Amino acid sequence: MAVQRLSVWDEVDEFLISTPTPEQILAFRPSNASQQRLSVLLEANRNGEILPAEQAELNEHMALENFMRRLKVKALAKVAP
């Protein structure tokens, strides 16, 4: 499970070190694999079947989502007149 948590952040790290433009930041979406994994975690959470390691992984996804939302707000301010 730890490898998956790291890969989610690694995906964003790789994107950010590519020095994206504000428009590219606004267009960023997680990979299909990351989105699918998040769906699995959310389903397990809804069903009350989430394991502690999965809960930690879900928390990482939520922290990353919060980070990207804040980044996109700042990027939008750069492109908006």
Residue frames as qw, qx, qy, qz and C-alpha x, y, z in Angstrom:
[[0.000, 0.883, 0.469, 0.000, 0.00, 0.00, 0.00],
 [0.324, -0.747, 0.075, 0.575, 2.80, 2.49, 0.77],
 [0.385, -0.035, 0.578, 0.718, 4.05, 2.21, -2.80],
 [0.117, 0.675, 0.635, 0.357, 0.63, 3.32, -4.08],
 [0.223, -0.905, -0.246, 0.264, 0.55, 6.30, -1.71],
 [0.394, -0.529, 0.317, 0.681, 3.97, 7.38, -2.87],
 [0.361, 0.225, 0.661, 0.619, 3.10, 6.98, -6.53],
 [0.058, 0.858, 0.504, 0.080, 0.19, 9.40, -6.21],
 [0.240, -0.896, 0.065, 0.369, 2.49, 12.12, -4.89],
 [0.503, -0.260, 0.555, 0.609, 5.24, 11.09, -7.32],
 [0.369, 0.579, 0.624, 0.373, 2.85, 11.63, -10.20],
 [0.024, -0.977, -0.212, -0.003, 2.25, 15.22, -9.08],
 [0.479, -0.679, 0.301, 0.468, 5.93, 15.76, -8.30],
 [0.534, 0.071, 0.604, 0.587, 6.86, 14.71, -11.83],
 [0.220, 0.797, 0.485, 0.285, 4.25, 17.05, -13.24],
 [0.214, -0.964, -0.068, 0.143, 5.44, 19.99, -11.16],
 [0.517, -0.528, 0.398, 0.544, 9.14, 19.55, -11.92],
 [0.509, 0.391, 0.567, 0.517, 8.23, 19.82, -15.60],
 [0.080, -0.317, -0.080, 0.942, 7.55, 23.53, -14.85],
 [0.186, 0.568, 0.761, 0.251, 3.99, 23.58, -16.13],
 [0.042, -0.297, -0.141, -0.943, 2.26, 26.74, -17.25],
 [0.360, 0.065, 0.506, -0.781, -0.77, 27.96, -15.30],
 [0.715, 0.203, -0.242, -0.624, -2.95, 26.56, -18.09],
 [0.589, 0.180, -0.788, -0.010, -1.32, 23.14, -17.78],
 [0.009, -0.050, 0.776, -0.629, -1.84, 23.22, -14.01],
 [0.556, 0.136, 0.218, -0.790, -5.53, 23.96, -14.55],
 [0.761, 0.255, -0.411, -0.433, -5.79, 21.07, -17.02],
 [0.127, 0.349, -0.907, 0.199, -3.96, 18.55, -14.81],
 [0.862, -0.209, -0.042, -0.459, -5.83, 15.36, -13.98],
 [0.514, -0.442, 0.733, -0.059, -4.55, 12.32, -12.11],
 [0.190, 0.238, -0.874, -0.379, -3.76, 9.22, -14.14],
 [0.741, -0.149, -0.404, -0.515, -6.49, 6.68, -14.79],
 [0.644, -0.048, -0.713, 0.272, -4.74, 4.28, -12.42],
 [0.102, 0.035, -0.512, 0.852, -4.81, 6.86, -9.62],
 [0.502, -0.102, -0.053, -0.857, -8.46, 7.65, -10.27],
 [0.765, -0.103, -0.577, -0.268, -9.38, 3.97, -10.27],
 [0.484, -0.028, -0.709, 0.512, -7.49, 3.36, -7.04],
 [0.148, -0.074, 0.329, -0.930, -9.25, 6.30, -5.41],
 [0.664, -0.126, -0.305, -0.671, -12.61, 4.87, -6.48],
 [0.710, -0.093, -0.693, 0.083, -11.74, 1.54, -4.85],
 [0.279, -0.002, -0.592, 0.756, -10.71, 3.29, -1.63],
 [0.348, -0.101, 0.096, -0.927, -13.85, 5.44, -1.55],
 [0.735, -0.136, -0.492, -0.446, -16.05, 2.39, -2.12],
 [0.607, -0.093, -0.708, 0.350, -14.35, 0.49, 0.70],
 [0.055, 0.036, -0.423, 0.904, -14.79, 3.52, 2.93],
 [0.531, -0.136, -0.153, -0.822, -18.50, 3.87, 2.06],
 [0.800, -0.134, -0.534, -0.239, -19.04, 0.18, 2.80],
 [0.589, -0.692, 0.313, -0.277, -17.21, 0.38, 6.13],
 [0.987, 0.009, 0.069, 0.147, -14.68, -2.19, 4.88],
 [0.401, 0.811, -0.314, 0.289, -11.63, 0.03, 4.65],
 [0.847, -0.210, -0.269, 0.407, -8.45, -1.26, 6.28],
 [0.379, -0.830, -0.015, 0.410, -6.19, 1.04, 8.30],
 [0.460, -0.234, 0.465, 0.719, -3.52, 1.08, 5.58],
 [0.220, 0.531, 0.630, 0.522, -6.18, 1.88, 3.00],
 [0.178, -0.915, -0.348, 0.096, -7.53, 4.67, 5.21],
 [0.425, -0.626, 0.210, 0.619, -4.03, 6.17, 5.36],
 [0.367, 0.104, 0.616, 0.689, -3.82, 5.91, 1.57],
 [0.048, 0.768, 0.582, 0.263, -7.22, 7.58, 1.20],
 [0.308, -0.865, -0.136, 0.372, -6.06, 10.36, 3.51],
 [0.427, -0.327, 0.415, 0.734, -3.04, 10.90, 1.24],
 [0.232, 0.451, 0.661, 0.553, -5.33, 11.16, -1.78],
 [0.128, -0.889, -0.439, -0.016, -7.46, 13.73, 0.04],
 [0.405, -0.710, 0.093, 0.569, -4.39, 15.74, 1.07],
 [0.383, -0.038, 0.562, 0.733, -3.18, 15.71, -2.52],
 [0.105, 0.681, 0.634, 0.352, -6.60, 16.79, -3.78],
 [0.252, -0.902, -0.234, 0.260, -6.56, 19.73, -1.34],
 [0.441, -0.476, 0.323, 0.689, -3.05, 20.70, -2.46],
 [0.307, 0.215, 0.645, 0.666, -3.99, 20.59, -6.15],
 [0.002, -0.831, -0.543, -0.124, -7.16, 22.63, -5.58],
 [0.306, -0.840, -0.025, 0.447, -5.13, 25.34, -3.87],
 [0.418, -0.257, 0.510, 0.706, -2.57, 25.26, -6.68],
 [0.236, 0.482, 0.688, 0.488, -5.29, 25.52, -9.32],
 [0.096, -0.915, -0.364, 0.148, -6.85, 28.54, -7.58],
 [0.329, -0.702, 0.233, 0.587, -3.49, 30.29, -7.75],
 [0.370, 0.023, 0.676, 0.637, -2.98, 29.25, -11.37],
 [0.153, 0.726, 0.637, 0.210, -6.43, 30.56, -12.26],
 [0.176, -0.897, -0.128, 0.384, -5.56, 33.92, -10.73],
 [0.367, -0.436, 0.468, 0.676, -2.58, 34.10, -13.09],
 [0.217, 0.200, 0.745, 0.598, -4.62, 33.48, -16.23],
 [0.022, 0.792, 0.610, -0.023, -7.78, 35.39, -15.30],
 [0.268, 0.572, 0.086, 0.771, -7.82, 39.07, -16.36]]
